[in-house]
Amino acid sequence: VATHGLFLEPGVELANGAYVRLASALPGMQSALALSPGAGTGGAAASRFLTGADITRLNLLGTELVVFSACDTGNGEVEAGEGVVSLRRSAEEAGARSTITSLWPVPSASTATLMADFYTRLGEGQGKAEALRQAKLALMRHFPDPVHWAGFLLAGEP
């Protein structure tokens, strides 16, 4: 699935100068995947996104790997004692053993190349960590700028 990831900034300053943390106002909804385009309101708007809160409610027990190859999927607000609240954490809370996420907006073409190579290497029997490492090294030869390959991280079981 080719889609976009989004991360809402950790908080907003209101007109009266007060600061509101979005994690408090919208728990589990700062990070999301866009499922469909368009402007809507109410329920229609909410159904366009798969949020971290939605992912947490999935049953991913026994899932070996969840890959979020969209933009900003590893970003989130840092909560003291809890870590980064992101789509990665949502998948882990739902039971996934490991995840691959991105730390910034990633270019579509190079991401597609990286993921195709990564899955080929997994299919050939390489472990997740080594397959991602080798796919990144191969992509670096064609796209030396780190924006194309360095943002993807594996967390969990290697």
C-alpha positions in Angstrom: 0.0 0.0 0.0 1.4 3.4 -1.0 0.2 6.0 1.3 1.2 9.0 3.4 2.1 9.1 7.1 1.5 12.1 9.2 2.6 13.4 12.5 0.8 16.3 14.2 3.1 18.5 16.2 3.2 17.8 20.0 1.1 20.8 21.0 -0.5 24.1 19.9 -0.5 27.5 21.4 -4.0 28.9 21.8 -5.0 32.5 21.2 -5.0 33.2 24.9 -1.3 32.0 25.1 -2.1 28.7 26.8 -0.3 25.6 25.4 -2.2 22.4 24.9 -0.5 19.1 24.4 -2.2 17.1 21.6 -1.3 13.9 23.3 -3.7 15.0 26.1 -6.4 16.3 23.8 -6.1 13.5 21.2 -4.6 10.4 22.8 -3.2 8.1 20.2 -4.1 10.3 17.3 -1.0 12.3 16.7 0.4 9.8 14.3 -1.6 8.3 11.4 -1.6 6.8 7.9 -3.8 8.5 5.3 -6.1 5.9 3.8 -8.1 8.1 1.4 -7.9 11.7 0.1 -10.5 14.4 0.3 -12.0 16.8 2.7 -14.8 15.7 5.0 -16.2 16.3 8.4 -17.1 14.2 11.3 -17.1 10.4 10.8 -16.1 10.7 7.2 -13.0 12.7 8.1 -12.1 10.2 10.9 -12.4 7.2 8.6 -9.8 8.6 6.2 -7.0 7.9 8.7 -5.6 4.9 10.5 -4.4 6.4 13.7 -2.0 5.1 16.4 -5.0 4.5 18.6 -6.6 2.4 15.8 -3.5 0.3 15.4 -3.2 -0.3 19.2 -6.7 -1.9 19.0 -5.6 -4.4 16.3 -4.6 -8.0 17.3 -1.1 -8.2 16.0 0.0 -11.0 18.4 2.5 -13.3 16.6 3.1 -10.7 13.8 6.8 -10.9 13.0 7.1 -7.5 11.3 5.1 -4.4 10.6 6.6 -2.0 8.0 5.4 1.6 7.9 7.3 2.8 4.9 5.4 6.1 4.7 6.7 9.5 6.0 7.2 10.3 9.6 5.9 6.9 10.9 8.5 6.7 13.7 7.9 10.2 15.0 5.8 11.1 18.1 5.8 12.9 21.3 8.3 11.8 23.9 6.5 10.8 27.2 8.6 10.6 30.3 9.1 7.0 31.3 7.2 5.8 28.2 9.3 6.7 25.2 8.2 8.0 21.9 4.4 7.7 21.2 4.4 6.8 17.5 2.9 4.2 15.0 5.9 2.0 16.0 4.8 2.0 19.6 1.2 1.4 18.6 2.1 -1.7 16.6 4.3 -3.0 19.4 1.4 -2.5 21.9 -0.8 -4.4 19.6 1.6 -7.4 19.7 4.0 -6.9 16.7 7.5 -8.3 17.4 9.3 -5.7 15.4 8.6 -2.7 13.2 10.3 -0.6 10.5 9.4 3.1 10.6 10.7 6.3 9.1 11.9 9.4 10.9 11.2 12.1 8.3 9.4 12.6 5.0 10.9 10.0 2.6 11.0 10.2 -1.2 8.5 7.9 -2.8 10.7 6.5 -5.6 13.7 5.7 -3.5 11.5 4.2 -0.7 9.8 1.9 -3.2 13.3 0.7 -4.4 14.5 0.3 -0.8 11.4 -1.7 0.2 11.5 -4.0 -2.9 15.1 -4.8 -2.2 14.4 -5.3 1.5 11.6 -7.8 0.9 13.7 -9.6 -1.8 16.4 -10.1 0.8 13.9 -11.3 3.4 12.6 -13.8 0.9 16.1 -15.1 0.4 16.5 -15.8 4.1 18.3 -12.8 5.4 17.3 -11.6 8.9 15.3 -8.3 9.2 18.2 -6.3 10.4 20.7 -7.5 7.8 18.1 -7.3 5.0 17.4 -3.6 5.9 21.1 -2.9 6.2 22.0 -4.4 2.9 19.1 -2.7 1.1 20.2 0.6 2.5 23.8 0.0 1.4 22.6 -0.8 -2.1 20.3 2.2 -2.3 23.2 4.5 -1.2 25.1 3.7 -4.4 22.2 5.3 -6.4 21.0 7.8 -3.9 23.9 9.0 -1.7 21.9 11.6 0.0 20.9 10.1 3.4 17.3 11.5 3.1 16.6 8.6 0.8 17.8 5.7 3.1 18.9 6.7 6.5 15.5 7.5 8.0 14.3 3.9 8.2 14.8 2.1 11.5 14.1 -1.4 12.7 12.9 -1.7 16.3 12.2 -4.9 18.2 13.5 -8.4 17.3 16.3 -8.3 14.7 
